[in-house]
């Protein structure tokens, strides 16, 4: 049985090989909700959140979901999708297998406070009649940085909700397919910068879709 709970969380996506112990943290993003499940946790697979000095702030065993192989046997590699409570001072997350660290995510530094930049939509030679390439006005300031990823969200004038069209990107460049938003003539587009633990809007603009 699963229930949805609201709050401040850090969503961690990782993989782990339950036979060899190899593992990899794939994504870390802030979240405002979590799905509480009664699925059994693996006592020997843990996520540990630490501060800048390497001191543990939170530690918990996680659920590892493995696919079924031939004959009903479960595969060795499993997926972890875990929401840790957001604790002030979080700077890194370690994935442990049998008490040994097998992967670590280190969050980047927050961006300097500034007004959101203009996006600057521009057509490119590769653009067709139904899409445009989203180019930021000052693309040079958005080079890949360790521990920093970007998400891009679109809210068309026919819908009051944000649609996430890109997540976990090293840079925020993305193509917008206008066919995704039928009957819409305009849309708000925003770019969010995340260090894994904190998130901020660094660009926000209303654009034409026709």
C-alpha positions in Angstrom: 0.0 0.0 0.0 1.3 3.5 -0.9 0.3 7.0 0.3 1.4 10.4 -0.8 2.9 12.8 1.8 3.8 16.5 1.3 6.9 18.2 2.7 10.5 19.0 1.9 12.4 16.1 0.5 15.5 15.2 -1.6 14.6 12.7 -4.3 17.4 10.3 -5.1 17.5 7.9 -8.0 20.2 5.3 -8.1 21.0 1.7 -9.2 22.7 -1.1 -7.3 23.9 -4.6 -8.2 22.8 -6.8 -5.3 25.3 -9.5 -6.3 28.5 -7.4 -6.9 27.7 -4.4 -4.8 28.4 -1.9 -7.6 26.1 1.1 -7.5 25.6 4.6 -9.0 23.6 7.6 -7.9 22.0 8.9 -11.1 19.9 11.9 -10.0 19.4 14.1 -6.9 16.6 16.7 -7.0 14.6 18.6 -4.4 10.9 17.5 -4.1 7.8 18.6 -2.2 6.1 15.2 -2.0 6.9 11.6 -1.5 5.2 8.2 -1.9 5.2 6.3 1.3 5.3 2.6 0.6 5.2 -0.5 2.9 7.6 -2.4 0.6 10.5 -4.1 2.4 13.8 -2.2 2.7 17.2 -3.8 2.1 19.1 -3.5 5.4 22.5 -3.7 3.6 21.7 -0.8 1.1 21.7 2.7 2.6 21.7 6.3 1.6 23.5 8.7 3.9 23.2 12.5 3.7 26.1 14.5 5.0 27.1 18.1 5.6 30.1 20.0 4.2 32.3 18.5 6.9 31.3 14.9 6.1 29.1 14.5 9.2 26.0 12.4 8.8 22.7 14.3 8.9 20.4 11.4 7.9 20.8 7.7 7.2 18.3 5.1 6.1 18.0 1.7 4.4 16.2 1.9 1.1 13.8 -0.2 -1.1 15.5 -1.8 -4.1 13.2 -2.7 -6.9 14.5 -5.5 -9.1 13.0 -6.7 -12.4 11.8 -10.3 -12.9 14.1 -12.4 -15.0 13.3 -15.6 -16.9 11.5 -18.2 -14.8 10.4 -15.5 -12.2 13.9 -15.0 -10.8 14.7 -11.4 -9.9 17.6 -9.7 -11.7 20.8 -8.6 -9.9 20.5 -4.9 -10.7 17.9 -2.9 -8.9 16.5 0.6 -9.0 16.4 2.9 -6.0 13.9 5.8 -5.9 14.0 7.2 -2.4 12.9 10.5 -0.8 15.1 11.6 2.0 13.9 14.3 4.4 15.4 17.7 3.5 17.8 18.7 6.3 19.5 22.1 6.5 23.2 21.8 5.6 23.0 18.8 3.3 25.9 18.9 0.8 26.3 15.3 -0.3 24.7 11.9 -0.4 26.5 8.5 -0.3 25.2 5.2 -1.4 26.4 2.3 0.8 26.4 -1.4 0.2 27.2 -3.6 3.2 28.6 -0.5 4.9 30.9 0.4 2.1 30.5 3.6 0.0 29.9 2.7 -3.7 28.8 6.0 -5.1 28.5 9.7 -4.0 26.7 12.7 -5.2 28.2 16.1 -4.2 25.9 19.1 -4.6 27.1 22.2 -6.4 27.2 25.7 -5.0 24.1 27.9 -5.2 24.1 30.5 -8.0 24.6 34.2 -7.0 21.3 36.0 -6.4 20.2 37.7 -9.6 17.1 38.6 -11.5 15.9 35.8 -13.8 17.5 36.1 -17.3 15.5 36.4 -20.5 15.4 33.1 -22.4 15.7 34.4 -25.9 13.9 32.0 -28.2 15.6 31.7 -31.6 14.8 29.6 -34.7 17.7 27.5 -35.9 18.4 25.8 -39.2 17.5 22.5 -37.6 14.1 23.8 -36.5 11.1 22.5 -38.5 7.6 23.9 -38.8 6.5 22.5 -35.5 9.4 23.1 -33.1 11.9 25.8 -31.9 15.2 25.4 -30.2 15.3 27.1 -26.8 18.5 29.2 -26.5 19.4 31.3 -23.5 20.4 34.9 -24.1 23.7 34.4 -22.1 24.4 30.8 -22.9 28.1 31.2 -21.8 27.1 31.4 -18.1 25.4 28.0 -18.2 28.3 25.7 -18.9 28.2 22.3 -17.2 29.2 22.4 -13.6 29.8 19.5 -11.3 26.8 19.0 -8.9 24.5 21.3 -10.8 21.7 20.3 -13.2 18.8 22.1 -14.9 15.1 21.4 -15.4 12.9 23.1 -18.0 9.2 23.6 -17.5 6.5 24.9 -19.8 3.0 26.2 -18.8 0.8 26.8 -21.9 -2.0 29.3 -21.9 -4.5 26.5 -22.1 -3.4 24.8 -18.9 -2.7 26.2 -15.4 0.0 23.6 -14.6 3.7 23.4 -15.3 4.8 20.6 -17.6 8.4 19.4 -17.0 10.0 18.7 -20.4 13.6 18.2 -19.3 15.2 17.2 -16.0 18.7 16.5 -14.8 20.3 18.3 -17.8 23.9 19.5 -17.5 22.8 22.6 -19.5 19.3 23.9 -20.0 19.1 23.8 -23.8 16.0 22.0 -25.0 13.7 21.8 -28.0 10.1 22.7 -27.5 7.7 20.7 -29.7 4.6 22.9 -30.2 2.5 19.8 -31.0 2.7 19.0 -27.3 0.4 21.9 -26.5 -2.5 21.8 -28.9 -4.6 25.0 -29.2 -2.1 27.0 -27.1 -0.8 30.3 -28.6 1.5 31.3 -25.8 3.4 29.6 -23.0 5.4 30.5 -20.0 8.9 28.8 -20.0 11.1 28.6 -17.0 14.5 27.1 -16.2 15.3 25.8 -12.8 18.9 25.3 -11.5 19.4 22.7 -8.8 22.3 21.7 -6.7 20.4 18.5 -5.7 19.3 20.1 -2.4 18.3 23.6 -3.4 16.5 24.8 -6.5 16.0 28.3 -8.0 14.4 29.8 -11.1 17.2 31.4 -13.2 15.1 32.2 -16.3 11.4 32.9 -16.9 9.7 34.2 -20.0 6.5 34.1 -21.9 6.9 32.9 -25.5 4.8 32.6 -28.7 3.9 29.1 -29.8 2.2 29.9 -33.1 
